[in-house]
Amino acid sequence: MIKTAMLKEKLAGSEYDVAFARNYKKEDIQAQKSRYLRIVSSFEELFGSGREIEMFSAPGRTEVCGNHTDHNHGCVLAASVNLDAVAAAGINDENIVRVKSEGYKMDVVDLADLGVMPAERGRSAALVRGVCAGFKNRGYNIGGFDAATASDVLSGSGLSSSAAFEVLLGTILNHLYNGGKVSAVEIAQIAQFAENEYFGKPCGLMDQMACSVGGFVRIDFKDPAAPVIEKLDFDFGACGHALCIVDTGGDHSDLTDDYAAVRSEMESVAAKFGKSVLREVDRADFEKQISVIRDAAGDRAVLRAIHFYNENERVEKQAQALKNGDFEAFKALVVESGFSSYMYNQNVFTCKAPENQPVSIALALCQDILAGRGAWRVHGGGFAGTIQAFVPMDLLDAFKEKICAVFGEKSCYVLNIRPDGGIKVI
């Protein structure tokens, strides 16, 4: 712990430059130091100067492969990125958690009552309460703290701003009250519990796991209570490509039913075999029963099941391609994944508003610009929001120019892969 005045003094110097260089672009270190200074100053204004605090960070994530597979216990390939949620946090002795995020009202949660609050569903206070409840349910320590936070993981960006916030809360509790002993895997599981049970969104575990663990990770969710995690040693910076996330400007606010339907339809197929998720159903058995399943669950459920099985296999192929240093094979599989999401999983636009298809337009532009050179696919949950593209560096300027001409000058984010997940920064 360090007092706010001393932390501000050190941030103004160069003492923490090495720590910042690990997870941010070198050219952004000064801007990040200014950002951290702003957050510490906000903490002082909100909660008083002279307090002892710690600084915490949790990254956004990019899904590389495994689109909508985690909730049916499939495999995913993901990576943490250099956009993150950051907090200055200090212990209080009031058994109350106060979290003030930039641009939002303060959330205040009394730890004496950690039950689900229906009135909080869909609000950040539900995530605060849910993460605290998750720690307590697992026998870990909790206690009051005050936190000022800021995030550059844009809401609706497909980079999982909510998961970054949940992991940030878990990382704070881990270090302030548990000596850092709670694993990244458990923090991710607690974060998912908070989003499912308290916030009311039936998400899988991939977002939280990628944000919490960090780096390139292959995750096998066959047993969600004990996921198998493999960090992949791949130097993305040396492959001659940029990772671009394109924000098409779509609105996620009315898409909860669309997301839930992907999961429920996959599970409806599994139910025909007496199983709860598709991972428990042998693919050969499924293929023998397609005609029966069509009548019972519908054609879209069958197509989404086909996507699940194919995507699961693609994750393994992509992970192997990265291990082999074969980036061309990797890119070909990215494109395959994108077409599967579009044709079979059908999460590129919502049937509730077929006249609005910004993600489809972005994918069409990518195919025109990158065919034979790069790779592109829907990113994250889909239906609106973002796409992912791997762009050769010699095409990057032209790619950004054409994309931004359609979706706006700030629509294309060029990102780094960050090695760390949720951490105490200093």
PECORTA-V368478 format. One record per residue. SS is DSSP state (alpha for helix, beta for strand, coil for the rest). OMEGA is omega in degrees with one decimal (999 if undefined). Layout:
ss->SS omega->OMEGA
ss->SS omega->OMEGA
This chain:
ss->coil omega->-179.4
ss->beta omega->179.3
ss->beta omega->-173.4
ss->alpha omega->-177.8
ss->alpha omega->179.7
ss->alpha omega->178.7
ss->alpha omega->179.3
ss->alpha omega->178.7
ss->alpha omega->-178.8
ss->alpha omega->178.4
ss->alpha omega->-179.9
ss->alpha omega->178.1
ss->coil omega->-175.7
ss->coil omega->-172.8
ss->coil omega->-175.1
ss->coil omega->-175.8
ss->alpha omega->-179.5
ss->alpha omega->179.0
ss->alpha omega->-179.9
ss->alpha omega->-177.1
ss->alpha omega->-177.7
ss->alpha omega->-172.2
ss->alpha omega->177.4
ss->coil omega->173.9
ss->coil omega->-178.3
ss->alpha omega->-179.3
ss->alpha omega->-179.1
ss->alpha omega->-174.0
ss->alpha omega->-178.2
ss->alpha omega->178.3
ss->alpha omega->178.8
ss->alpha omega->177.6
ss->alpha omega->176.6
ss->alpha omega->177.7
ss->alpha omega->178.2
ss->alpha omega->176.8
ss->alpha omega->178.6
ss->alpha omega->-179.5
ss->alpha omega->177.5
ss->alpha omega->178.4
ss->alpha omega->176.7
ss->alpha omega->177.4
ss->alpha omega->-179.8
ss->alpha omega->179.9
ss->alpha omega->-176.9
ss->alpha omega->-167.4
ss->alpha omega->176.7
ss->coil omega->178.8
ss->coil omega->179.1
ss->coil omega->179.0
ss->coil omega->172.1
ss->beta omega->-175.1
ss->beta omega->168.7
ss->beta omega->175.8
ss->beta omega->-176.5
ss->beta omega->179.4
ss->beta omega->172.5
ss->beta omega->-173.0
ss->beta omega->163.0
ss->beta omega->-178.8
ss->beta omega->170.4
ss->beta omega->175.0
ss->beta omega->-177.8
ss->beta omega->174.8
ss->beta omega->-177.4
ss->coil omega->-176.9
ss->coil omega->-180.0
ss->coil omega->174.8
ss->coil omega->-171.6
ss->alpha omega->-175.8
ss->alpha omega->173.3
ss->alpha omega->173.3
ss->coil omega->179.2
ss->coil omega->-179.8
ss->beta omega->177.2
ss->beta omega->170.3
ss->beta omega->-174.9
ss->beta omega->177.7
ss->beta omega->174.9
ss->beta omega->-176.5
ss->beta omega->-173.4
ss->beta omega->170.0
ss->beta omega->-172.0
ss->beta omega->169.6
ss->beta omega->-174.8
ss->beta omega->178.8
ss->beta omega->162.7
ss->beta omega->-173.2
ss->beta omega->178.1
ss->beta omega->-179.2
ss->beta omega->165.6
ss->coil omega->-176.9
ss->coil omega->-173.8
ss->coil omega->-176.5
ss->coil omega->178.8
ss->beta omega->174.7
ss->beta omega->175.2
ss->beta omega->179.5
ss->beta omega->178.1
ss->beta omega->178.4
ss->beta omega->-179.7
ss->coil omega->177.6
ss->coil omega->-178.1
ss->coil omega->175.7
ss->coil omega->179.3
ss->coil omega->172.3
ss->beta omega->179.4
ss->beta omega->-176.8
ss->beta omega->175.4
ss->beta omega->-175.8
ss->coil omega->175.5
ss->coil omega->179.9
ss->coil omega->-177.7
ss->coil omega->175.4
ss->coil omega->177.2
ss->coil omega->179.3
ss->coil omega->-178.0
ss->alpha omega->-178.6
ss->alpha omega->-178.8
ss->alpha omega->-176.3
ss->coil omega->-179.2
ss->coil omega->-178.6
ss->coil omega->-177.3
ss->alpha omega->178.0
ss->alpha omega->178.4
ss->alpha omega->178.3
ss->alpha omega->177.3
ss->alpha omega->-178.5
ss->alpha omega->-177.5
ss->alpha omega->177.9
ss->alpha omega->177.9
ss->alpha omega->178.2
ss->alpha omega->179.7
ss->alpha omega->176.3
ss->alpha omega->-178.6
ss->alpha omega->-179.4
ss->alpha omega->-179.2
ss->coil omega->176.4
ss->coil omega->178.4
ss->coil omega->-178.9
ss->coil omega->170.5
ss->coil omega->178.6
ss->coil omega->-176.8
ss->coil omega->172.0
ss->beta omega->174.4
ss->beta omega->-177.7
ss->beta omega->168.6
ss->beta omega->-175.5
ss->beta omega->172.5
ss->beta omega->-178.0
ss->beta omega->170.1
ss->coil omega->170.2
ss->coil omega->-169.4
ss->coil omega->177.3
ss->coil omega->-179.5
ss->coil omega->-176.9
ss->coil omega->-173.9
ss->coil omega->179.5
ss->coil omega->172.9
ss->coil omega->176.8
ss->alpha omega->-179.4
ss->alpha omega->178.4
ss->alpha omega->177.0
ss->alpha omega->179.2
ss->alpha omega->179.3
ss->alpha omega->179.7
ss->alpha omega->176.2
ss->alpha omega->178.6
ss->alpha omega->179.1
ss->alpha omega->179.3
ss->alpha omega->176.4
ss->alpha omega->179.8
ss->alpha omega->-179.5
ss->alpha omega->-174.6
ss->alpha omega->-179.5
ss->alpha omega->-172.3
ss->alpha omega->-175.4
ss->coil omega->175.2
ss->coil omega->178.6
ss->coil omega->-174.1
ss->coil omega->-179.5
ss->coil omega->-175.1
ss->coil omega->176.6
ss->alpha omega->179.0
ss->alpha omega->-179.9
ss->alpha omega->177.5
ss->alpha omega->177.7
ss->alpha omega->-179.7
ss->alpha omega->176.6
ss->alpha omega->179.3
ss->alpha omega->177.7
ss->alpha omega->176.9
ss->alpha omega->-179.8
ss->alpha omega->-178.0
ss->alpha omega->180.0
ss->alpha omega->-168.3
ss->alpha omega->-174.5
ss->alpha omega->-179.6
ss->alpha omega->176.0
ss->coil omega->178.2
ss->coil omega->-175.1
ss->coil omega->-177.3
ss->coil omega->170.3
ss->coil omega->-173.9
ss->coil omega->-173.1
ss->alpha omega->-176.4
ss->alpha omega->-177.2
ss->alpha omega->-178.2
ss->alpha omega->179.8
ss->alpha omega->178.4
ss->alpha omega->-174.3
ss->alpha omega->-174.4
ss->alpha omega->176.5
ss->coil omega->-178.7
ss->coil omega->170.1
ss->beta omega->-179.3
ss->beta omega->168.2
ss->beta omega->-176.3
ss->beta omega->176.6
ss->beta omega->-176.0
ss->coil omega->179.3
ss->coil omega->171.5
ss->coil omega->-175.8
ss->alpha omega->178.1
ss->alpha omega->179.4
ss->alpha omega->-177.8
ss->coil omega->177.5
ss->beta omega->-174.1
ss->beta omega->178.2
ss->beta omega->173.6
ss->beta omega->-176.1
ss->coil omega->-179.8
ss->coil omega->-179.5
ss->coil omega->-178.9
ss->coil omega->-178.0
ss->alpha omega->-178.3
ss->alpha omega->-177.0
ss->alpha omega->-172.9
ss->coil omega->175.1
ss->coil omega->-179.7
ss->beta omega->171.3
ss->beta omega->171.1
ss->beta omega->-179.1
ss->beta omega->171.6
ss->beta omega->-177.3
ss->beta omega->177.3
ss->beta omega->-176.6
ss->coil omega->175.2
ss->coil omega->179.3
ss->coil omega->-177.6
ss->coil omega->-179.9
ss->coil omega->-166.3
ss->coil omega->-176.2
ss->coil omega->-173.0
ss->coil omega->-177.9
ss->alpha omega->-179.7
ss->alpha omega->178.9
ss->alpha omega->178.6
ss->alpha omega->-177.6
ss->alpha omega->-177.7
ss->alpha omega->177.9
ss->alpha omega->-179.2
ss->alpha omega->-174.5
ss->alpha omega->179.4
ss->alpha omega->173.9
ss->alpha omega->-179.0
ss->alpha omega->177.2
ss->alpha omega->175.0
ss->alpha omega->179.4
ss->alpha omega->-177.4
ss->alpha omega->179.2
ss->coil omega->177.6
ss->coil omega->-179.6
ss->coil omega->-179.3
ss->coil omega->-177.9
ss->coil omega->-179.7
ss->coil omega->-176.1
ss->alpha omega->-178.4
ss->alpha omega->-178.7
ss->alpha omega->-177.5
ss->coil omega->177.6
ss->coil omega->-176.6
ss->alpha omega->-179.5
ss->alpha omega->177.6
ss->alpha omega->177.4
ss->alpha omega->-175.8
ss->alpha omega->177.7
ss->alpha omega->-172.6
ss->coil omega->-175.2
ss->alpha omega->-177.9
ss->alpha omega->178.4
ss->alpha omega->-178.1
ss->alpha omega->177.6
ss->alpha omega->-178.9
ss->alpha omega->-173.6
ss->alpha omega->-172.2
ss->alpha omega->179.9
ss->coil omega->-175.5
ss->alpha omega->-177.8
ss->alpha omega->176.9
ss->alpha omega->177.6
ss->alpha omega->-179.6
ss->alpha omega->179.4
ss->alpha omega->175.2
ss->alpha omega->176.8
ss->alpha omega->176.8
ss->alpha omega->-178.6
ss->alpha omega->-177.7
ss->alpha omega->-179.7
ss->alpha omega->-177.0
ss->alpha omega->176.9
ss->alpha omega->179.8
ss->alpha omega->-179.4
ss->alpha omega->178.9
ss->alpha omega->-179.6
ss->alpha omega->179.9
ss->alpha omega->-180.0
ss->alpha omega->178.2
ss->alpha omega->178.9
ss->alpha omega->177.8
ss->alpha omega->177.9
ss->alpha omega->177.4
ss->alpha omega->-179.4
ss->alpha omega->-176.6
ss->coil omega->-177.3
ss->coil omega->-174.9
ss->alpha omega->177.5
ss->alpha omega->176.4
ss->alpha omega->177.6
ss->alpha omega->-178.2
ss->alpha omega->179.1
ss->alpha omega->179.0
ss->alpha omega->173.8
ss->alpha omega->179.8
ss->alpha omega->175.9
ss->alpha omega->-179.8
ss->alpha omega->179.9
ss->alpha omega->178.5
ss->alpha omega->178.0
ss->alpha omega->177.7
ss->alpha omega->-178.1
ss->alpha omega->-170.8
ss->alpha omega->-171.4
ss->alpha omega->177.9
ss->alpha omega->173.1
ss->coil omega->178.6
ss->coil omega->177.3
ss->coil omega->171.8
ss->coil omega->-179.1
ss->coil omega->178.4
ss->alpha omega->177.8
ss->alpha omega->-178.7
ss->alpha omega->-175.9
ss->coil omega->177.9
ss->coil omega->179.7
ss->coil omega->-177.2
ss->coil omega->-178.9
ss->alpha omega->178.9
ss->alpha omega->178.1
ss->alpha omega->179.5
ss->alpha omega->179.9
ss->alpha omega->178.6
ss->alpha omega->178.2
ss->alpha omega->177.6
ss->alpha omega->179.5
ss->alpha omega->-179.8
ss->alpha omega->178.4
ss->alpha omega->-174.3
ss->alpha omega->-166.4
ss->alpha omega->-175.9
ss->coil omega->179.7
ss->coil omega->-177.3
ss->coil omega->-174.9
ss->coil omega->-180.0
ss->beta omega->-175.6
ss->beta omega->179.4
ss->beta omega->171.0
ss->beta omega->-175.0
ss->coil omega->175.9
ss->coil omega->-175.2
ss->coil omega->177.5
ss->coil omega->-177.4
ss->coil omega->175.7
ss->coil omega->171.5
ss->coil omega->-164.4
ss->beta omega->168.3
ss->beta omega->177.8
ss->beta omega->177.5
ss->beta omega->171.6
ss->beta omega->-167.2
ss->beta omega->174.2
ss->beta omega->-173.4
ss->alpha omega->-179.4
ss->alpha omega->177.0
ss->alpha omega->-169.7
ss->alpha omega->-178.0
ss->alpha omega->179.3
ss->alpha omega->178.6
ss->alpha omega->-179.3
ss->alpha omega->-178.4
ss->alpha omega->-177.2
ss->alpha omega->179.1
ss->alpha omega->-177.1
ss->alpha omega->176.7
ss->alpha omega->-179.1
ss->alpha omega->-171.1
ss->alpha omega->177.5
ss->coil omega->-170.7
ss->coil omega->-179.5
ss->coil omega->-174.3
ss->coil omega->-174.9
ss->beta omega->-179.8
ss->beta omega->176.5
ss->beta omega->-167.5
ss->beta omega->168.9
ss->coil omega->170.2
ss->beta omega->-176.5
ss->coil omega->-175.4
ss->coil omega->-173.6
ss->coil omega->172.2
ss->coil omega->178.8
ss->coil omega->-174.5
ss->beta omega->161.2
ss->beta omega->-167.8
ss->coil omega->-171.2
ss->coil omega->999
